[in-house]
């Protein structure tokens, strides 16, 4: 790579002190620069990644050579689409089961091709040859570098300088990054926390992994998409800065927390676990109806880590720890385990026996922090909180519409005719959010961030109650008008 090395030396040499080696042994290992000036600003970091990324095209010919062999191998897959790696953890191949496309369901249903539970189950069954991993099929995703131009780049950079504030607007940031908030945010946070240097991460592999994660979120989902993952990651970054927690965390724990936040809902199908179980979806059988989605998110993340080779330079023992603890964190987001974690958290606080010098206790607090980040939308400022609430309800309603269409039992909160957005949000705040964040407030000893979140939470609940009252009032007026007419 002499030409590229020479260009990088000429282009970026001014960023380091005189006498420092401009390029390390491998041009990919950017961590050597950290000592002088590698807290790279976003424009320089993006430009450097763009230059190096061009080398990916040389790999396309090699990848395409195995298309026919891959397709033949895929035709022999049976029920288990997981891959066992060197660490012994079963991972899932990317795209090894079909995304549940509601548009497809609606089209075929309206044409009279589907009308029974049996047929909808068949439609949702695995069609691996069509949804096989793009990498296995030898196809390199033609994804842009998610680069920004001109004023947008400047505005996004300015926003990243305030990424640790609770008022950070992920909706605006996603627009400024052209829908690539997750990749841009993670590149920045990995640099800010010094993780690139500490773990000697290859920048090309890191970017490739982050792009893969972002691509495997489904933009068709109103809520469980890459922007939600970015929002959870930004919240986790804020929680990692809490004084009660920050001084005890190791670089590995920070790495795990950010990675788990970014990938905690990857490849989410836009429906919940009960839907997968009652339609006898392959994932429900694969994970025996236990934390079905969370297991899928975890194993898919492990699969993407191995495909990218991001951690291939680390000792096997360390990669085993990373993969296992990523699973422990992601599995903690299963809402059906809420009482389990809340009870243990409350017990620790009541007994005053949380010792953050103990690695197990720190890991438990990272699980709690991720659970808080995952459901923190009602704690945001009203404008953002309302948008998130409407989005998640829209996703619920879509599932309910499909269940009604195919004569399936409609899941709780998924019936648009009886479950209003304000009603759903008030119940969510009362029974899920408030109990967890009340204990988080005790843990943080009412920090500035926590007080701000709880203030928003109280105000937002009042606003949702006002909207609910208005809906009821309008409903009564409509009934009276109907009676008169």
Buried (B, 14 or more C-beta within 10 A) or exposed (E): EEEBEEEBEEEBEEBBEEEEEBBEEEBBBBBBBBEEBBEBBBBBBBBBBBBBBEEBEEEEEEBEEBEEEBBEEBEEBEEEBBBEBEBEBBBBBBBBBBBBBBEEBBEBBEEEEBEEBEBBBEBBEBEBEEBBBBBBBBBBEEEEBBBBEEEBBBBBBEBBEEBBEBEBBBBBBBBBBBBBBBBBBBBBBBBBBBBBBBBBBBBBBBBBBBBBBBBBBBEBBBBBBBBBBBBBBBBBBBBBEBEBBEEBBEEBBBBBBBBBBBBBBBBBBBBBBBBBBBBBBBBBBBBEEEBBBBBBBBBBBBBBBBBBEBBEEBEEEEBBBBBBBBBBBBBBBBEEBBEEBBEEBBEBBEEEEBEBEEEEBBBBBBBBBBBBBBBBBBBBBBEBBBBBBBBBBBBBBBBBBBBBBBEBEBBEBBBBEEBBBBBBBBBBBEEBBBBBBEBBBBBBEEBEBBEBBBEBBBEBBEBBBEBBEEBEEEEEEEEEEEEEE
